[in-house]
Structures are given as structure tokens and as C-alpha cells.
């Protein structure tokens, strides 16, 4: 009989979480998420900016190689495609990029203008940045580093 009573007492000592305790844990987790998540999203935006700057630098090197080989930069009409596909009227062309660079990390097309408005003796190459609009503060360009 004693064992039975002890057994019943052991079961009654088993503690379960109350609804208040569960809600408290959820509030704590939500608070931590509210603090931590914005830091991670800022990192992804920073990574996109870095990727765009790196891509622009790589395209600049390819455009400069094109200019050394042919004595001119591709026209605005030829665009960056001239680095991947042979444009009309260009002799001794070779591929300057392995694949076409058409869109920035935000999915917007890179803007290539030759002759440039900012670089009159060369070209302007830019990404419109996160907002997708040209001429705003978040633009990434080859004329301002």
C-alpha cells in the first residue's frame, strides 16, 4: 500500500507547463527575433551592394580589355553584350566575359552609356540599387567609388 501511495505522489509531482509559461516563452522568442532579424536583413542588403560593386569592377576590366584590343569601347547600342557576343564590324574579336552581365543583384538591368555623361572620354556603368531608380543615393556607379 505504501508503494502505491508513493507512486501516486510521484505522478502528482510531475510538472506540466502552464499556458502562461508557454506564452512567456513565446514572447521572449518573439522579442529576440525582433532584435536579431533586422541585423540579418541588413547583411543581405550589404552583400548585394558588394556583389554589384564587384560585378561592375569585373565588367570595367573587360571593357578596358575590349578598348585595348579595338581602340574604342562598345557603343551604347552594342551594350555589354559586345563583351560576350561579337558585334557587327569588329574584327579580331574575342570573348571578354564568360557570360552576359545583364542584371544587378536586385534584378534590374545594369545601365551602360558610351560615351559617358560622367566619364566623357569613356563610359558610364551603373546599377540603380535597391530602389531600381536611376539617379538616387543608393546607385552604385563606376564614377563614384
C-alpha positions as CSV (number, residue, x, y, z in Angstrom):
1,X,0.0,0.0,0.0
2,X,2.8,2.3,0.8
3,X,4.4,1.8,-2.5
4,X,1.2,2.6,-4.2
5,X,0.8,5.9,-2.3
6,X,4.4,6.8,-3.1
7,X,3.8,6.0,-6.8
8,X,0.7,8.3,-6.8
9,X,2.7,11.1,-5.2
10,X,5.5,10.8,-7.8
11,X,2.9,11.1,-10.6
12,X,1.3,14.1,-8.9
13,X,4.7,15.8,-8.7
14,X,5.1,15.6,-12.4
15,X,5.0,19.2,-13.5
16,X,3.5,20.4,-16.7
17,X,3.9,23.8,-18.4
18,X,1.1,26.1,-17.8
19,X,-0.4,28.3,-20.6
20,X,1.1,31.4,-19.0
21,X,4.6,29.8,-19.1
22,X,4.3,28.9,-22.7
23,X,3.1,32.4,-23.6
24,X,6.0,33.9,-21.7
25,X,8.5,31.7,-23.7
26,X,6.8,32.8,-27.0
27,X,7.0,36.5,-26.0
28,X,10.7,36.1,-25.2
29,X,11.3,34.3,-28.6
30,X,9.4,37.0,-30.5
31,X,11.4,39.7,-28.8
32,X,14.7,38.0,-29.7
33,X,13.6,37.6,-33.3
34,X,12.6,41.3,-33.5
35,X,16.1,42.2,-32.4
36,X,18.1,39.7,-34.4
37,X,16.2,39.6,-37.8
38,X,16.9,43.2,-38.8
39,X,20.6,42.6,-38.4
40,X,20.5,39.6,-40.8
41,X,18.4,41.5,-43.4
42,X,20.9,44.4,-43.3
43,X,23.7,41.9,-44.1
44,X,21.9,40.6,-47.1
45,X,21.5,44.1,-48.5
46,X,25.2,44.8,-47.8
47,X,26.1,41.6,-49.6
48,X,24.0,42.7,-52.7
49,X,25.8,46.1,-52.7
50,X,29.2,44.3,-52.5
51,X,28.2,41.9,-55.3
52,X,27.1,44.9,-57.5
53,X,30.4,46.7,-56.9
54,X,32.4,43.6,-57.7
55,X,30.5,42.9,-60.9
56,X,30.9,46.5,-62.0
57,X,34.7,46.2,-61.4
58,X,34.9,43.0,-63.4
59,X,32.9,44.5,-66.3
60,X,35.2,47.5,-66.2
61,X,38.2,45.3,-66.7
62,X,36.6,43.6,-69.6
63,X,35.5,46.9,-71.2
64,X,39.1,48.1,-70.8
65,X,40.4,45.0,-72.5
66,X,38.0,45.5,-75.3
67,X,39.2,49.0,-75.7
68,X,42.8,48.0,-75.8
69,X,42.1,45.4,-78.5
70,X,39.9,47.5,-80.7
71,X,40.7,51.2,-79.9
72,X,37.2,52.0,-78.7
73,X,34.6,51.0,-76.2
74,X,31.4,49.3,-77.3
75,X,28.7,51.8,-78.1
76,X,25.5,52.2,-76.0
77,X,23.7,50.4,-78.8
78,X,26.1,47.4,-78.7
79,X,26.0,47.5,-74.9
80,X,27.6,45.0,-72.6
81,X,26.5,42.2,-75.0
82,X,29.6,43.1,-77.1
83,X,31.7,41.5,-74.4
84,X,30.0,38.2,-74.9
85,X,28.9,38.2,-78.5
86,X,30.8,39.5,-81.4
87,X,29.3,42.9,-82.5
88,X,29.0,43.8,-86.2
89,X,32.0,45.5,-87.7
90,X,34.5,44.4,-85.1
91,X,37.5,42.4,-86.3
92,X,39.6,40.1,-84.2
93,X,37.0,40.0,-81.5
94,X,37.3,37.5,-78.7
95,X,35.0,36.8,-75.7
96,X,35.8,39.2,-72.9
97,X,33.3,37.7,-70.4
98,X,32.3,34.1,-69.9
99,X,28.6,35.0,-69.6
100,X,26.5,38.1,-70.1
101,X,26.1,40.5,-67.2
102,X,22.7,41.9,-67.7
103,X,21.0,42.3,-64.3
104,X,22.3,43.5,-61.0
105,X,21.7,41.7,-57.7
106,X,18.2,43.3,-57.4
107,X,17.2,42.0,-60.8
108,X,17.4,45.4,-62.5
109,X,19.5,45.9,-65.7
110,X,22.9,47.5,-65.5
111,X,23.0,50.9,-67.2
112,X,25.8,51.3,-69.7
113,X,26.2,54.6,-71.6
114,X,29.1,55.2,-74.0
115,X,30.3,57.9,-74.4
116,X,29.5,58.6,-70.8
117,X,27.9,61.6,-69.3
118,X,30.1,61.4,-66.1
119,X,33.1,59.9,-67.9
120,X,33.1,61.8,-71.1
121,X,36.2,60.1,-72.5
122,X,35.0,56.7,-71.5
123,X,31.7,55.1,-70.4
124,X,29.3,55.2,-67.5
125,X,28.3,51.9,-65.9
126,X,25.9,51.8,-63.0
127,X,23.3,49.8,-61.0
128,X,20.2,51.5,-59.9
129,X,20.5,49.9,-56.5
130,X,17.7,48.5,-54.3
131,X,15.1,51.1,-55.3
132,X,15.5,50.4,-59.0
133,X,15.5,54.1,-59.9
134,X,18.4,55.8,-61.6
135,X,19.9,59.0,-60.0
136,X,19.2,58.2,-56.4
137,X,21.5,57.8,-53.4
138,X,21.6,54.1,-53.5
139,X,23.0,53.9,-57.1
140,X,26.3,52.0,-57.5
141,X,28.4,53.6,-60.2
142,X,31.9,53.4,-61.8
143,X,32.4,57.2,-61.4
144,X,32.0,57.5,-57.7
145,X,33.5,54.8,-55.5
